[in-house]
Amino acid sequence: MVGDIFLQEALPRTAELAAVSDVLRGVDVAFGNLETPVSERGTPVDKWINMRMPPDLLSVLVDMGIDIVTLANNHMWDFGEVAFFDTLRHLDDHALPYVGAGTNLDEAWAAEIVSLGDIRVAFLGASSTLGPGSAAADGRPGVAPIQISESYHLDPPASLEQPGSAPYVFTSAWREDLERAIAAIEDARAQADFVVLALHWGVPPFWRPRFQDGLADYQIEVGRALIEAGADVIVGHHPHSLQEVEIHCGKPIFYSLGNFVFHHNKGPVSETPVSRHAPYSVNVDRRNREWSETVIILAEFADSGEARYSLQPALLDSIGNPQLLAGEDGRAVIERLDQMSPNAEIRLFNGLGQLQLS
């Protein structure tokens, strides 16, 4: 399981990328988030960043070793319905299965089931970060949504002392969306022995006030509810940086794996402000190690059918291509992820992080 994928050019033939591909090709199924429509058509919708990937780069992704992708993310509708349907068609043409999107809500929530020997594994995808018009509904195409409500807490005494402070943001899932997600997981569980759910959610670091850094409230609510509904592992993405790991009911929630392959966007990016309605701007060129560290999650089934998880640390270069980390560089990534994960323990063994489930 890997994080966000966005290609703008072919991958160079380097030893570093060959080593990454060896990891992906050495497993039965490699699953990642395709953070872009695949098309050369469409009109950019009204948002800050519109991303699009040339169709010929899909073969690069397949050659690298990716076997299944989730399309449930906030960029899948960046160039509207035309590019969305182009994406589905191009994936079909490359025999690359996808989850998390479809021509209606039922298709968006449909699982892709893969048989690995005697074990059947179901893959699902959903998103709580939604581009304009991208949420699937009955009779409407789009991505599988778990939509979120927000409310804001203002503290008058604190405002007197600290004028201009950000309010606390409370978030919670729409009840009907969470119930639909639970039903999808229960249906997948009835067809498979093991359920993998990819969730596009969370908040990138610079979007959150410092005193509220970390996870949004709804992530804990949704993640735990879906584990209790039958998901065996939740793999998150969207913040473009590593976030904590939690063990709930003996099952892992990887809140964010960060980027896996993420090139600089060559499509339209608004100048400032962030959108026509936003009274602020951000530095779109900001790029540091926090945005470049990632892990590849290696899930291995024991003879009993239980999964064990190893974490391969990696780092994106200045282009956005990954390279595996070893030695002290790899240790630093695993130790940082362990330190930010109060409800999980990750130990380093033979260069890989080993997730302790009990």
C-alpha positions as CSV (number, residue, x, y, z in Angstrom):
1,M,0.0,0.0,0.0
2,V,1.4,3.4,-1.1
3,G,0.3,7.0,-0.8
4,D,-0.5,9.7,-3.4
5,I,0.5,9.1,-7.1
6,F,0.7,11.9,-9.6
7,L,2.9,11.6,-12.7
8,Q,3.7,14.4,-15.2
9,E,6.6,12.7,-17.0
10,A,8.0,9.3,-17.6
11,L,10.2,7.9,-14.8
12,P,13.9,7.8,-15.4
13,R,15.7,4.4,-15.6
14,T,17.7,4.7,-12.4
15,A,18.8,2.2,-9.8
16,E,16.8,3.9,-7.1
17,L,13.5,3.6,-9.0
18,A,14.3,0.1,-10.0
19,A,14.6,-0.8,-6.3
20,V,11.2,0.7,-5.7
21,S,9.7,-1.2,-8.6
22,D,11.3,-4.4,-7.2
23,V,9.4,-3.9,-4.0
24,L,6.1,-3.4,-5.8
25,R,6.6,-6.2,-8.2
26,G,7.7,-8.5,-5.4
27,V,4.2,-8.5,-3.8
28,D,0.9,-10.0,-5.0
29,V,-1.0,-6.7,-5.1
30,A,0.2,-3.1,-4.9
31,F,-2.5,-0.5,-4.1
32,G,-2.2,3.3,-4.3
33,N,-4.1,6.5,-4.6
34,L,-4.2,7.9,-8.2
35,E,-4.4,11.6,-7.3
36,T,-5.5,12.9,-10.8
37,P,-7.8,12.4,-13.7
38,V,-6.1,10.7,-16.7
39,S,-7.1,12.7,-19.7
40,E,-6.2,15.5,-22.2
41,R,-9.7,16.9,-22.3
42,G,-12.1,18.8,-20.1
43,T,-12.3,22.2,-18.6
44,P,-10.8,23.1,-15.2
45,V,-13.4,23.5,-12.5
46,D,-13.3,26.5,-10.1
47,K,-10.7,25.5,-7.5
48,W,-7.2,26.4,-6.5
49,I,-5.2,23.6,-8.2
50,N,-6.4,21.5,-11.2
51,M,-4.4,18.4,-11.9
52,R,-4.4,16.1,-14.9
53,M,-2.1,13.2,-16.1
54,P,-1.4,12.3,-19.7
55,P,-2.9,8.9,-20.6
56,D,0.4,7.5,-21.9
57,L,1.8,7.7,-18.4
58,L,-0.6,5.0,-17.2
59,S,1.7,2.4,-18.8
60,V,4.5,3.8,-16.7
61,L,2.5,3.2,-13.6
62,V,1.6,-0.3,-14.6
63,D,5.2,-1.1,-15.4
64,M,6.3,0.2,-12.0
65,G,4.1,-2.4,-10.4
66,I,0.9,-0.8,-9.3
67,D,-2.0,-3.3,-9.6
68,I,-5.1,-1.4,-8.2
69,V,-5.8,2.3,-7.6
70,T,-8.4,4.3,-5.6
71,L,-9.9,7.3,-7.4
72,A,-11.6,8.7,-4.4
73,N,-9.9,12.0,-3.9
74,N,-10.3,15.8,-4.2
75,H,-8.7,16.0,-7.7
76,M,-10.7,13.4,-9.6
77,W,-13.2,16.0,-10.9
78,D,-10.6,18.7,-11.6
79,F,-11.4,18.8,-15.3
80,G,-15.1,17.9,-15.0
81,E,-17.2,15.0,-16.1
82,V,-15.4,14.6,-19.5
83,A,-12.0,13.9,-18.0
84,F,-13.6,11.8,-15.2
85,F,-15.1,9.4,-17.8
86,D,-11.9,9.5,-19.8
87,T,-10.1,8.3,-16.7
88,L,-12.3,5.3,-16.2
89,R,-11.9,4.4,-19.9
90,H,-8.1,4.7,-19.9
91,L,-7.9,2.6,-16.7
92,D,-10.1,-0.1,-18.4
93,D,-7.9,0.1,-21.5
94,H,-4.8,-0.6,-19.4
95,A,-6.6,-3.4,-17.4
96,L,-5.9,-1.4,-14.2
97,P,-8.7,-2.0,-11.7
98,Y,-10.0,1.0,-9.6
99,V,-12.2,1.6,-6.6
100,G,-13.7,4.6,-5.0
101,A,-15.4,6.1,-8.1
102,G,-18.0,5.2,-10.7
103,T,-21.0,6.2,-12.8
104,N,-23.2,6.3,-9.6
105,L,-23.0,5.8,-5.9
106,D,-23.3,2.0,-5.9
107,E,-20.4,1.7,-8.4
108,A,-18.3,4.2,-6.4
109,W,-18.7,2.0,-3.3
110,A,-18.2,-1.3,-5.1
111,A,-15.3,-3.4,-3.9
112,E,-12.5,-4.9,-6.1
113,I,-11.9,-8.4,-4.8
114,V,-8.7,-10.3,-5.4
115,S,-8.0,-13.9,-4.5
116,L,-4.5,-14.5,-3.0
117,G,-4.4,-18.3,-2.6
118,D,-7.1,-19.2,-0.1
119,I,-7.5,-15.6,1.0
120,R,-9.9,-13.2,-0.7
121,V,-9.0,-9.5,-0.2
122,A,-11.5,-6.7,-0.8
123,F,-10.3,-3.2,-1.8
124,L,-12.5,-0.1,-1.2
125,G,-11.9,3.7,-1.6
126,A,-13.7,6.8,-0.2
127,S,-13.0,10.5,0.2
128,S,-13.8,13.2,2.8
129,T,-12.0,15.8,0.8
130,L,-14.2,16.6,-2.2
131,G,-13.7,18.8,-5.2
132,P,-16.7,20.8,-6.4
133,G,-19.4,18.5,-7.9
134,S,-17.3,15.3,-7.4
135,A,-19.4,13.4,-4.9
136,A,-21.2,10.4,-6.4
137,A,-25.0,10.1,-5.7
138,D,-27.9,8.0,-6.9
139,G,-27.8,8.4,-10.7
140,R,-24.8,10.8,-10.6
141,P,-21.2,9.9,-11.3
142,G,-18.3,10.8,-9.0
143,V,-16.3,9.5,-6.1
144,A,-17.5,7.6,-3.0
145,P,-18.1,10.4,-0.4
146,I,-18.0,10.6,3.4
147,Q,-18.9,14.2,3.7
148,I,-18.0,16.3,6.7
149,S,-19.8,19.0,8.8
150,E,-17.8,21.8,10.5
151,S,-18.5,24.0,13.5
152,Y,-16.4,26.6,15.1
153,H,-15.7,27.3,18.8
154,L,-15.0,30.9,19.7
155,D,-13.5,31.6,23.2
156,P,-14.2,35.3,24.1
157,P,-11.6,35.4,26.9
158,A,-8.9,33.9,24.7
159,S,-9.8,36.4,21.9
160,L,-9.4,39.3,24.3
161,E,-5.9,38.1,25.1
162,Q,-5.0,36.9,21.6
163,P,-7.0,38.9,19.0
164,G,-6.9,37.3,15.6
165,S,-6.5,33.8,17.0
166,A,-8.0,31.0,14.9
167,P,-11.2,29.3,16.3
168,Y,-11.2,25.6,17.2
169,V,-12.7,23.7,14.3
170,F,-15.0,20.7,15.2
171,T,-15.7,18.2,12.5
172,S,-18.1,15.2,12.2
173,A,-19.2,12.9,9.4
174,W,-22.6,13.2,7.7
175,R,-24.5,10.4,9.3
176,E,-26.0,9.1,6.1
177,D,-22.6,8.9,4.4
178,L,-21.0,7.1,7.3
179,E,-23.9,4.6,7.3
180,R,-23.4,4.1,3.6
181,A,-19.7,3.5,4.2
182,I,-20.5,1.0,7.0
183,A,-22.9,-0.9,4.6
184,A,-20.2,-1.1,1.9
185,I,-17.7,-2.5,4.4
186,E,-20.2,-5.0,5.7
187,D,-21.0,-6.1,2.1
188,A,-17.2,-6.4,1.3
189,R,-16.7,-8.4,4.5
190,A,-19.4,-10.8,3.4
191,Q,-17.5,-11.5,0.1
192,A,-13.9,-11.5,1.4
193,D,-11.7,-12.5,4.3
194,F,-9.8,-9.2,4.5
195,V,-11.0,-5.7,3.8
196,V,-8.7,-2.8,2.8
197,L,-10.1,0.7,2.8
198,A,-8.3,3.7,1.3
199,L,-9.5,7.0,2.7
200,H,-8.7,10.5,1.3
201,W,-9.0,12.7,4.4
202,G,-7.2,14.9,6.9
203,V,-5.6,18.3,6.8
204,P,-2.1,19.1,5.4
205,P,0.2,20.6,8.1
206,F,0.2,24.3,7.0
207,W,-3.7,24.4,6.8
208,R,-4.1,23.8,10.6
209,P,-3.6,26.2,13.4
210,R,-0.6,25.2,15.5
211,F,-2.6,24.5,18.7
212,Q,-4.9,22.2,16.7
213,D,-2.2,20.4,14.7
214,G,-2.6,16.7,13.9
215,L,-5.7,14.8,13.1
216,A,-9.2,16.4,12.5
217,D,-11.9,15.2,14.9
218,Y,-13.9,13.4,12.1
219,Q,-10.9,11.2,11.2
220,I,-10.9,9.5,14.6
221,E,-14.7,9.2,14.5
222,V,-14.8,7.7,11.0
223,G,-11.6,5.6,11.2
224,R,-12.7,3.8,14.4
225,A,-16.3,3.3,13.2
226,L,-15.2,1.7,9.9
227,I,-12.7,-0.6,11.7
228,E,-15.6,-1.6,14.0
229,A,-17.7,-2.2,10.9
230,G,-15.2,-4.8,9.6
231,A,-12.3,-3.0,7.8
232,D,-9.1,-4.8,8.6
233,V,-6.8,-1.9,7.6
234,I,-7.4,1.8,6.7
235,V,-4.8,3.5,4.6
236,G,-5.0,7.2,4.4
237,H,-3.7,10.0,2.2
238,H,-4.3,13.6,1.2
239,P,-2.1,15.6,3.7
240,H,1.0,14.9,1.5
241,S,3.0,14.1,4.6
242,L,3.3,11.2,7.1
243,Q,0.7,11.2,9.9
244,E,0.3,9.0,12.9
245,V,-0.7,5.3,13.0
246,E,-3.4,4.0,15.4
247,I,-4.3,0.5,16.4
248,H,-8.0,0.2,17.1
249,C,-9.6,-3.2,18.0
250,G,-6.3,-4.8,17.0
251,K,-6.5,-3.3,13.4
252,P,-4.2,-0.5,12.0
253,I,-5.3,2.9,10.8
254,F,-2.5,4.6,8.8
255,Y,-3.8,8.1,8.8
256,S,-1.5,9.3,6.0
257,L,1.3,7.7,4.1
258,G,2.2,11.0,2.4
259,N,3.3,11.1,-1.3
260,F,4.6,8.1,-3.2
261,V,5.3,9.5,-6.7
262,F,4.3,13.1,-6.9
263,H,5.6,15.3,-9.7
264,H,5.3,19.1,-9.9
265,N,2.0,20.1,-11.4
266,K,2.2,21.4,-15.0
267,G,-1.5,22.2,-15.2
268,P,-3.2,25.5,-14.2
269,V,-2.5,26.7,-10.7
270,S,-4.2,29.8,-9.5
271,E,-1.9,32.6,-8.4
272,T,-3.1,34.1,-5.1
273,P,-5.5,34.0,-3.4
274,V,-6.2,30.2,-2.9
275,S,-9.6,30.7,-4.4
276,R,-11.6,33.6,-5.6
277,H,-13.3,33.7,-2.2
278,A,-10.3,33.1,0.1
279,P,-8.8,36.2,1.9
280,Y,-5.4,34.5,2.3
281,S,-2.7,32.8,0.3
282,V,-0.1,30.1,0.7
283,N,3.3,29.4,-0.7
284,V,2.8,26.8,-3.4
285,D,6.5,26.3,-3.8
286,R,7.0,25.3,-0.1
287,R,8.7,21.9,-0.2
288,N,10.7,20.3,2.6
289,R,11.6,16.9,4.0
290,E,8.2,16.7,5.8
291,W,6.5,16.6,2.4
292,S,9.0,14.1,1.0
293,E,9.1,11.3,3.5
294,T,6.9,8.3,3.0
295,V,6.5,4.7,3.8
296,I,5.4,1.7,1.7
297,I,3.2,-0.6,3.8
298,L,3.9,-4.3,3.3
299,A,1.1,-6.5,4.6
300,E,1.9,-10.2,4.8
301,F,-0.6,-12.9,5.6
302,A,0.5,-15.5,8.0
303,D,-0.7,-19.1,7.7
304,S,-3.5,-18.3,10.1
305,G,-4.8,-15.6,7.8
306,E,-3.7,-12.8,10.2
307,A,-1.8,-9.8,8.6
308,R,1.6,-8.6,9.7
309,Y,2.8,-5.1,8.7
310,S,6.2,-3.9,7.8
311,L,7.0,-0.3,6.8
312,Q,9.6,0.4,4.1
313,P,10.8,4.0,4.5
314,A,11.4,6.1,1.4
315,L,12.1,9.7,0.3
316,L,11.0,11.7,-2.7
317,D,13.7,13.5,-4.6
318,S,13.3,17.1,-6.0
319,I,11.4,15.8,-9.0
320,G,9.0,13.8,-6.8
321,N,10.3,10.3,-7.5
322,P,10.8,7.9,-4.6
323,Q,13.9,6.2,-3.4
324,L,14.2,3.6,-0.7
325,L,15.9,4.6,2.6
326,A,18.3,2.5,4.6
327,G,20.6,2.9,7.5
328,E,20.3,6.0,9.7
329,D,18.1,7.8,7.1
330,G,15.6,5.0,7.2
331,R,15.8,4.7,11.0
332,A,15.0,8.5,11.3
333,V,11.8,8.1,9.3
334,I,10.6,5.1,11.3
335,E,11.5,6.6,14.6
336,R,9.7,9.9,13.8
337,L,6.5,8.0,12.7
338,D,6.7,6.0,16.0
339,Q,7.0,9.2,18.0
340,M,4.0,10.7,16.4
341,S,1.9,7.6,16.9
342,P,0.8,7.5,20.6
343,N,-1.6,4.6,20.0
344,A,0.8,2.4,18.1
345,E,4.3,1.0,18.5
346,I,6.7,0.7,15.5
347,R,10.0,-1.0,16.0
348,L,12.9,-1.0,13.6
349,F,14.1,-4.5,12.5
350,N,16.3,-5.3,9.5
351,G,15.8,-1.8,8.1
352,L,12.0,-2.0,8.2
353,G,9.5,-0.7,10.7
354,Q,7.5,-3.5,12.3
355,L,4.0,-2.5,13.5
356,Q,3.1,-4.1,16.8
357,L,-0.5,-5.1,16.8
358,S,-0.7,-6.2,20.4
